[in-house]
């Protein structure tokens, strides 16, 4: 029986026209022997546009629900995840060739890892791409390192949550995505790193589409009061997980690994 990696996509109607490109990027994936993917698409709302944009493919699972933004849609999608691992894919983004295979290989090779991420390129409206010069080196990211970096760099992680792949049971144990109007993926990333080591691949794993309708480009996303509240709850969750001492059982160093210091004790 084949092993499965579940690709989870939350989508609302304005982004439905990008789904064909996302699906094409999935179909281009070549997985390790004995593996296959499933695409779990959850609409944030109930419209006709999203269903009409999806292909007829037995590997695609689609459901709708009450509008509640991406966090709720992704967490609802967990009810249909059958894979050992899950990978997030925003409706307007594209996987690069080999992205899923690299996630699988990293997590299969090291049982102490709970999650993996990869390099990202911004995909601009004219088709050009822009990279970043602050990526970490290829390899393991130790427990607590993402929160430490995030605190010291104006709430910016050294890895991109839009590339996140993780052990599905670990995501369930953490309650899925945070119930926030935005930054829910950052919240999950920091929570995962509070309890488990991760991996970063320097090979590009995602094209992150920039377009006028994207949620992160809206003025509300950077409104000061709401953003401060989002960052506070994201930080508090990750710090609390670390301070409570729970760790992913696959990490052989869990009992000896130093916990993340509380705010003000080494973080910016």
Number of C-alpha atoms within 10 A of each C-alpha: 5 10 15 19 27 27 23 26 24 25 25 20 16 12 17 19 16 18 22 15 15 18 18 12 17 22 12 13 17 15 20 14 9 9 15 18 24 20 24 26 27 28 29 24 18 16 13 10 15 25 17 11 15 17 12 9 9 8 12 16 17 15 17 20 14 11 13 14 20 27 21 23 26 25 20 20 23 21 10 17 20 16 20 15 25 29 28 21 25 24 22 23 23 22 26 17 18 17 25 25 17 19 27 24 12 22 20 12 9 15 14 18 26 28 28 27 28 25 20 26 16 17 19 14 11 7 9 9 15 11 13 9 5 8 17 15 11 13 13 16 22 16 27 24 17 26 26 20 17 19 18 14 13 10 18 14 20 18 25 19 21 21 26 24 30 25 20 21 16 19 22 13 10 14 14 23 24 24 17 19 17 20 21 21 23 25 24 22 29 26 30 28 25 28 26 26 27 27 24 24 22 15 14 18 24 25 22 22 20 18 13 10 10 12 14 14 12 11 8 14 14 13 10 10 9 15 15 13 12 20 16 12 14 24 20 16 17 23 21 15 20 23 15 10 15 15 22 20 16 14 18 12 15 19 12 7 14 13 19 23 15 13 13 8 8 11 15 13
